[in-house]
Amino acid sequence: MGASTHTVTNQAPPLTGYDVFGADAALGEAVARHTAPERLEEVREELGELGRAAGSAQAQEWGDQANENPPVLHTHDRYGHRVDEVEFHPAWHRLLRKAVSHGLTDAWTRPGGHVRRAAAFLVWTQNDPGHGCPVSMSHAAVPALRTEPELAAAWEPRLTSRIYVPELRPVDRKPGALVGMAMTEKQGGSDVRANTTRAEPLAAEGEYALTGHKWFCSAPMSDGFLVLAQVPEGASRGGPAGGLTCFLLPRVLPDGTLNHFRIQRLKNKLGNRSNASAEVEFDGTTWARRVGEEGRGIATIIGMVAATRLDCVTGAASVMRQAVVQAVHHSAHRSAFGGLLVDKPLMRNVLADLALESEAATTLALRLAAAYDAGTEAERHLLRIAVPAAKFWVTKRCTPVAVEALECLGGNGYVEESRMPRLLRESPLNSIWEGAGNIQALDVLRALQREPAALDAFLTELGQARGADHRLDDAIKDMLTELADLSGIDARARRLVERMALTLQGSLLVRYAPPEVADAFCASRLGGDWGGSFGTLPHTLDLASVVERARVPL
């Protein structure tokens, strides 16, 4: 009797066996737009191969396994020797091996590398954002290491390698390596100038011994870590210098022994469960190499911070895309009240609203990656404002998108098997990592006040869409009015930066997206006809086309 009543009906089929890249129209168009024609076919083939792997049942299972079996800390071996090892499930290593083999740690060795890598990062991390952490930091460490040619020569070829070697060895005995970072301390948080970790110079030039505690160390089984520590004034040869300085701390010393890198505990986090975040201790004999000049630690590390902030934008776009894909897929196969959910006007409105947010995030992330590839002075000025503005806004939109997408699946979305709870737990991370919202908003203000060329570059970018949509033009005028009034600007920073990000997204969509997408975005985000929740787009818009564009064709 029980078996005969358990006929499964009206459930969406598994969303597997598809090309994550090929099914993403907005991403594919952005890659084509920002890739040189002579390289486009090759890039599409690479991303298509990765996209098919990402959409496979096997890769999705790896993501499930890595999150269901979080890392485990082993501080000592059975004999009592200190080992400070973090054990990961085999699925974690499979995910990382695929990411590294497809160049997700390398945007630096060939033309157009940042666009190709950003697209690959967005595609592959949809199964498991957690392993994207060491991938991101290893990619982003390259600009900092280049301030020390000797270190760059030893480490950069291994960080940009396509070979993943999880075993800990001296870096010169590995064909590939990963780098993490340990900046945050318990008393300082984002205020790294308050760091108390101390660095004492050793006899050899550029070598130091570190003493201190780091409250957050990302990816503690990496081969090396970029850290910040205070050098006492006058402690080094040749002058007083001193101050907050950047260091590279190898996990294994050149002679093959473990560095004194004591892992105190792993953090029990809300999300990002597959990835280890740790508290670590440097005991006064922890050996490190200086990166950059003494006292110039923030200036040295800023290139890494900018690159990882862009990955926060791309990572949020990845989470949003997967959430929207799941919501549209479910609604396209689930019937209620006499028809498919996707055909119900109110559900269509919700799905279209979610799809707009996802496409706007993807389009902006790839535009910023293209600015990195261009490398011109104008594009560098644009990045100075656009990266923190995008990081502020796009990462904050990720959580409401994940919540609404989960709701589209109803009770099915609230159970772990749907993977929607994992996306929801992951969704706030990118808004916190590399500086939360206030840090980003205030960073934009600093750029506005100190670097007028950055504002010029930003306005030039917006100006490329001048006259194409009156709502965009009006929003830009309102933003300029806000900029002209500096009274109480710190307290108004979030509102200003929100407007800057929205006008930038609007400018890009007006220029590049289909008319129905640009029209819906401008009508809602810029035209004032947008409610406080998703699903409040003007009903007269072509919402069916917006939803269909976001759908995975199976």
Residue pairs with C-beta under 8 A, 6 or more apart in sequence:
10 334
10 335
11 333
11 334
11 412
12 329
12 330
12 332
12 333
12 334
13 333
13 554
14 57
15 325
15 326
15 329
15 552
15 554
16 55
16 56
16 57
16 60
17 55
17 56
17 57
17 554
18 52
18 55
18 552
18 553
18 554
19 48
19 51
19 52
19 55
20 50
20 51
20 52
20 54
20 55
20 123
20 124
20 126
21 27
21 28
21 47
21 48
21 50
21 51
21 54
21 119
21 123
22 28
22 48
22 51
22 52
23 51
23 55
23 325
23 552
23 553
24 51
24 123
24 321
24 362
25 549
25 550
26 358
26 359
26 362
26 363
26 513
26 549
27 119
27 122
27 123
27 321
27 362
27 366
28 44
29 512
30 115
30 119
30 362
30 363
30 366
30 367
30 512
31 40
31 43
31 44
31 47
31 115
31 116
31 119
31 366
32 40
32 44
33 366
33 370
33 512
34 112
34 115
34 366
34 367
34 369
34 370
34 373
35 43
35 112
35 115
35 116
36 111
36 112
39 111
39 112
43 112
43 115
43 116
43 119
46 102
46 103
46 116
46 120
47 116
47 119
47 120
47 123
49 102
50 98
50 102
50 120
50 123
50 124
51 123
53 59
53 98
53 124
54 123
54 124
54 126
54 127
59 95
59 98
59 127
60 127
60 419
61 91
62 91
62 94
62 95
62 127
62 128
63 91
63 95
63 127
63 128
63 274
63 419
64 91
64 419
65 89
65 90
65 91
66 88
66 89
66 91
66 92
66 95
66 128
66 130
66 131
66 274
67 128
67 130
67 273
67 274
67 422
69 89
69 91
70 89
70 273
70 274
70 276
71 86
71 87
71 88
71 89
71 92
71 266
71 274
71 275
71 276
72 86
72 87
72 266
73 85
73 86
73 87
73 263
73 265
73 266
73 276
73 278
74 83
74 84
74 85
74 86
74 87
75 82
75 83
75 84
75 262
75 263
76 82
76 83
77 83
82 258
82 262
83 258
84 220
84 258
84 261
84 262
84 263
85 221
86 220
86 221
86 263
86 266
86 276
86 278
88 166
88 221
88 274
88 276
89 274
92 130
92 131
92 274
93 164
93 166
95 127
95 128
95 131
95 274
96 131
96 134
96 135
96 164
96 166
96 178
97 164
98 124
99 105
99 124
99 125
99 131
99 132
99 135
99 164
100 135
100 161
100 162
100 163
100 164
100 176
101 162
101 163
101 164
102 120
102 124
102 162
103 113
103 116
103 117
103 120
103 162
104 117
104 120
104 121
104 124
104 132
104 135
104 139
105 135
105 138
105 139
105 159
105 160
105 161
105 178
106 113
106 117
106 139
106 159
106 160
106 161
106 162
107 113
107 114
107 116
107 117
107 118
107 139
107 369
107 372
108 139
108 142
108 156
108 160
109 160
111 373
112 373
113 373
114 369
114 370
114 372
114 373
115 366
115 369
115 370
115 373
117 139
117 369
118 310
118 314
118 365
118 366
118 369
119 366
119 369
121 132
121 135
121 136
121 311
121 314
121 315
121 318
122 314
122 315
122 317
122 318
122 321
122 362
122 365
123 318
124 132
125 131
125 132
125 135
125 315
125 318
126 318
126 319
126 321
126 322
128 274
129 272
129 315
129 318
129 319
129 426
129 429
130 272
130 273
130 274
130 275
130 426
131 274
131 275
132 311
132 315
132 318
133 180
133 218
133 219
133 272
133 275
134 178
134 179
134 180
134 218
134 219
134 222
134 275
135 178
136 307
136 308
136 311
136 315
137 178
137 179
137 180
137 181
137 218
137 219
137 222
137 226
137 304
137 308
138 159
138 177
138 178
138 179
138 222
139 159
139 307
139 311
140 303
140 304
140 305
140 307
140 308
140 311
141 155
141 159
141 179
141 181
141 226
141 304
142 152
142 156
142 159
142 160
143 303
143 304
143 307
144 226
144 246
144 291
144 292
144 300
144 301
144 303
144 304
145 151
145 152
145 155
145 156
145 159
145 248
145 291
146 152
146 156
147 291
147 292
147 300
148 206
148 248
148 289
148 290
148 291
148 292
151 248
151 289
151 291
154 171
154 172
155 171
155 177
155 179
155 224
155 248
158 171
158 174
158 175
158 176
158 177
158 223
159 176
159 177
159 178
159 179
161 175
161 176
161 177
162 176
163 175
163 176
164 176
165 174
165 175
165 176
165 177
166 221
168 221
168 223
168 251
168 252
168 258
169 252
169 256
170 250
170 252
170 253
170 254
170 255
170 256
171 177
171 223
171 224
171 250
171 252
172 254
174 223
177 222
177 223
177 224
178 219
178 222
178 223
179 222
179 223
179 224
179 225
179 226
180 217
180 218
180 219
180 220
180 222
180 224
180 225
180 226
181 217
181 218
181 225
181 226
181 227
181 304
182 214
182 216
182 217
182 218
182 225
182 226
182 227
182 249
182 280
183 192
183 195
183 214
183 216
183 226
183 227
183 228
183 301
184 190
184 192
184 214
184 215
184 216
185 192
185 194
185 195
185 196
185 197
185 212
185 213
185 214
185 215
186 213
186 215
187 194
187 196
188 194
188 195
188 196
189 215
190 435
190 436
190 439
192 228
192 244
192 297
192 298
193 244
193 298
195 212
195 228
195 229
195 230
195 244
196 212
196 230
197 210
197 211
197 212
197 213
197 214
197 227
197 228
197 229
197 230
197 282
198 210
198 211
198 212
198 229
198 230
198 231
198 232
199 208
199 209
199 210
199 229
199 230
199 231
199 245
199 247
199 288
200 208
200 209
200 211
200 231
200 232
200 235
200 284
201 207
201 208
201 231
201 235
201 236
201 237
202 208
202 209
202 287
205 237
206 289
206 290
207 287
207 288
207 289
207 290
208 229
208 231
208 247
208 287
208 288
208 289
208 290
209 284
209 285
209 286
209 287
209 288
210 227
210 229
210 247
210 249
210 282
210 284
210 286
210 287
210 288
211 282
211 283
211 284
211 286
212 229
212 281
212 282
213 264
213 279
213 280
213 281
213 282
214 227
214 279
214 280
214 281
214 282
215 279
216 267
216 277
216 278
216 279
217 225
217 263
217 277
217 278
217 279
217 280
218 275
218 277
219 275
219 276
219 277
220 261
220 263
220 266
220 276
220 277
220 278
220 280
221 251
221 276
222 251
223 250
223 251
223 252
224 248
224 249
224 250
224 251
225 248
225 249
225 251
225 261
226 246
226 247
226 248
226 249
226 291
226 301
226 304
227 246
227 247
227 249
227 288
228 244
228 245
228 246
228 247
228 297
228 298
228 301
229 244
229 245
229 247
229 288
229 297
230 242
230 243
230 244
230 245
231 241
231 242
231 243
231 244
231 245
231 294
231 295
232 242
233 240
233 241
233 242
233 243
234 240
234 241
234 242
235 242
236 242
236 294
241 293
241 294
241 295
242 294
242 295
243 294
243 295
243 296
243 297
244 295
244 297
244 298
245 290
245 292
245 293
245 294
245 295
245 296
245 297
245 300
246 290
246 291
246 292
246 296
246 297
246 300
246 301
247 288
247 289
247 290
247 291
248 288
248 289
248 291
249 259
249 261
249 282
249 286
249 287
249 288
250 259
250 287
250 288
250 289
251 258
251 259
251 261
252 258
252 259
253 259
253 287
259 286
259 287
260 282
260 283
260 285
260 286
260 287
261 280
261 282
261 286
262 280
262 281
262 282
262 283
263 278
263 279
263 280
264 278
264 279
264 280
264 281
265 278
265 279
266 276
266 277
266 278
267 277
267 278
267 279
269 277
270 425
270 428
270 429
271 422
271 424
271 425
271 426
271 427
271 428
271 429
272 425
272 426
272 429
273 422
273 425
291 300
292 299
292 300
293 300
305 434
305 435
306 383
306 387
307 372
308 433
308 434
309 387
309 388
309 391
309 434
309 435
309 440
310 365
310 368
310 369
310 372
310 387
310 390
310 391
312 391
312 395
312 430
312 431
312 433
312 434
313 361
313 364
313 365
313 368
313 387
313 390
313 391
313 394
313 395
313 430
314 365
314 369
315 429
315 430
316 361
316 394
316 395
316 397
316 398
316 427
316 430
316 431
317 358
317 361
317 362
317 364
317 365
317 394
319 398
319 401
319 402
319 423
319 426
319 427
319 430
320 354
320 357
320 358
320 361
320 397
320 398
320 401
320 402
321 358
321 361
321 362
322 423
323 354
323 358
323 401
323 402
323 405
323 406
323 420
323 423
323 427
324 351
324 354
324 355
324 357
324 358
324 401
324 405
324 550
325 550
325 551
325 552
326 405
326 409
326 413
326 418
326 419
326 420
326 423
327 351
327 354
327 404
327 405
327 406
327 408
327 409
328 342
328 351
328 355
328 547
328 550
328 551
328 552
329 551
329 552
329 554
330 341
330 408
330 409
330 412
330 413
331 340
331 341
331 342
331 347
331 351
331 408
332 340
332 341
332 342
332 551
333 340
334 340
334 341
335 341
336 344
337 344
341 347
341 408
342 348
342 351
342 547
345 539
346 535
347 408
347 535
348 543
348 544
348 547
349 535
349 536
349 537
349 539
349 543
350 404
350 408
350 534
350 535
351 408
351 547
351 550
352 520
352 537
352 541
352 543
352 544
352 546
352 547
353 404
353 524
353 534
353 535
353 536
353 537
354 401
354 404
354 405
354 408
354 534
354 550
355 546
355 547
355 549
355 550
356 517
356 520
356 521
356 524
356 525
356 537
356 546
357 397
357 401
358 401
358 550
359 509
359 513
359 517
359 549
359 550
360 505
360 508
360 509
360 521
360 525
361 394
361 397
361 398
361 505
363 505
363 508
363 509
363 512
363 513
364 390
364 394
364 501
364 504
364 505
364 508
365 390
365 394
367 508
368 383
368 386
368 387
368 390
371 379
371 380
371 382
371 383
371 386
372 379
372 383
378 457
378 460
379 457
381 451
381 453
381 454
381 456
381 457
381 458
382 454
382 457
382 458
382 460
382 461
384 447
384 451
384 454
384 457
385 444
385 447
385 448
385 454
385 455
385 457
385 458
385 500
386 458
386 461
386 504
388 435
388 440
388 441
388 443
388 444
388 447
388 497
389 440
389 444
389 497
389 500
389 501
389 504
390 501
390 504
391 430
391 434
391 435
391 440
392 437
392 440
392 441
392 444
392 494
392 497
392 498
392 501
393 497
393 498
393 501
393 502
394 501
395 430
395 431
396 431
396 437
398 427
398 428
398 430
398 431
399 424
399 427
399 428
399 431
400 534
401 427
401 534
402 420
402 423
402 424
402 426
402 427
403 424
403 427
404 533
404 534
404 535
405 413
405 420
405 423
406 413
406 414
406 418
406 420
406 421
406 423
406 424
407 413
409 418
409 420
412 418
413 420
413 421
414 420
414 421
415 421
416 422
431 437
435 443
437 494
438 493
438 494
440 497
441 493
441 494
441 496
441 497
442 490
442 493
444 493
444 496
444 497
444 500
445 489
445 490
445 493
445 496
447 454
447 455
448 454
448 455
448 483
455 483
458 500
458 504
461 504
461 507
462 476
462 503
462 504
462 507
464 507
464 511
465 472
465 506
465 507
465 508
465 510
465 511
466 473
467 473
468 510
468 511
469 506
469 510
469 518
469 519
469 522
469 526
471 506
471 522
471 523
471 526
471 527
472 503
472 506
472 507
472 510
472 522
472 526
474 526
475 499
475 502
475 503
475 506
475 526
476 503
478 499
479 496
479 499
479 500
479 503
482 492
482 495
482 496
482 499
483 496
489 496
502 525
502 526
503 526
505 521
505 525
506 518
506 521
506 522
506 525
506 526
509 517
509 518
509 521
509 522
510 518
510 522
513 521
514 545
514 549
516 541
516 542
516 543
516 545
516 546
517 546
517 549
519 541
519 542
520 537
520 538
520 541
520 542
520 543
520 546
523 529
523 530
523 537
523 538
523 541
524 530
524 536
524 537
524 538
529 538
530 536
530 537
537 543
